[in-house]
Amino acid sequence: MKKFLSILLVTILSVSLLAACSSKGASNQSADSSKKEFSPKRDIEIVVPYSAGGGSDVIARVLAKVIKDKNLVDQNVLVVNKPGGSGAIGNTYTYSKQGDPHTLMTWAPGQQAGTIINDAEVRLEDLTPIATMALDSFLVAVAADSKYDSFEALVKAAKENPNQVTVGGSGIGNEDHLLFHLINKHYGTKLKYVTFKSGGETTAALLGGHVDVVITNPNEIMAQIKAGKVKALATSSEERLGKPLDQVPTFTELGQPEVQVVMFRGFVGPPEMPEEAVKYWEGVLKKVSESKAWQEDYINKFNLDSVYKGSEESEKFFKDVLDQYLELHREIGTLK
């Protein structure tokens, strides 16, 4: 009888242990399943910390359209412009959405460097890197009827008339400003820098005759180039861009390979965004980057390099680029 009871007790304990393990396994699987099944529950905001018409605005609107057309998200995707403070207003707004998986923001090198230059409260470490989507370049451009028919002619005029030739750019401390500095440094010119809130405003100032030259991304001014209203004199890209910019010389061809600025186009989220939400958006943005519509309507249309980096890789990439930019800022005196 004792032997029987012992066997029965061992059997009961074994079954109980198996049940407990099974329950724990099911619970873990349920938790894992919950993470994998994350999806937005309300409208998505893509914050653009600049005015409409600039490069950040363009990528946000193309992204929203591709997401909608491909049915990648079962919610509305809204582009929200929050201009001001060289990106600080948009950065602060995104930061205020702490933990919210329904908010993304465009992110660029000048924007993140500006947070240091301007001693802003919200910086890269306060946000959640999501992805890198492309690499962009810059053009030095003039109105189609400008007296400067080549970059060499522009340099000659700038040397003969110090601080008289005006160059429009979208902010202090961003890529436009850095390229302006590099041109002055390596060509011995004294161009005068005039700031605007966005690439769209900069282009409008050029067409209105308020500045002589602009430094801008191809995507910000391509429509005017195709319409014959603007002509590009030089590009900061390593190699010549595709049509219709294939006749525009690089600074390397113009004798100054050090004059080169290429920027990334990325996205970040609010602080403390849930890990499963980060994974979700990584997946969505990767699908966008691989789509034919994205390649045709953004990458090829605006002469960018298609690059995709996920959250972890982008965080390191953003930090490396920030270090490079800050070194340049120390050189020009905008950062002590």
Helices and strands as residue ranges (DSSP letters): H 2-36, E 44-48, H 55-69, E 77-81, G 85-87, H 88-95, E 103-107, H 109-117, G 124-126, E 128-136, E 139-143, H 151-160, E 166-169, H 175-187, E 192-195, H 199-207, E 213-216, H 218-226, E 230-235, E 263-269, H 275-290, H 292-294, I 295-300, E 305-309, H 311-332
